Amino acid sequence: MGELGCIHEEVMPIKTERTLFRVGEDSFAVTLPKAWVIYNGLKHGDEVEVIANEDVIIRVKAATAKEIAEGES
């Protein structure tokens, strides 16, 4: 289903296919790989940044502690 590999010490690249599913009437969602969530120290309720480009590539970025602190000030 996916490939796990480590290209760089600070990055855990994952290429995997996910199924889009409906949440309510006006939204859709995908799940994140558990290994990636754990690797990035995330937990239920944490915020992530979603970046979608013109090539329909969606990038999910875990917020750093610094970004979280800046958002609270």
Order of alpha helices (4+ residues) and beta strands (2+ residues): beta-beta-beta-beta-alpha-beta-beta-alpha
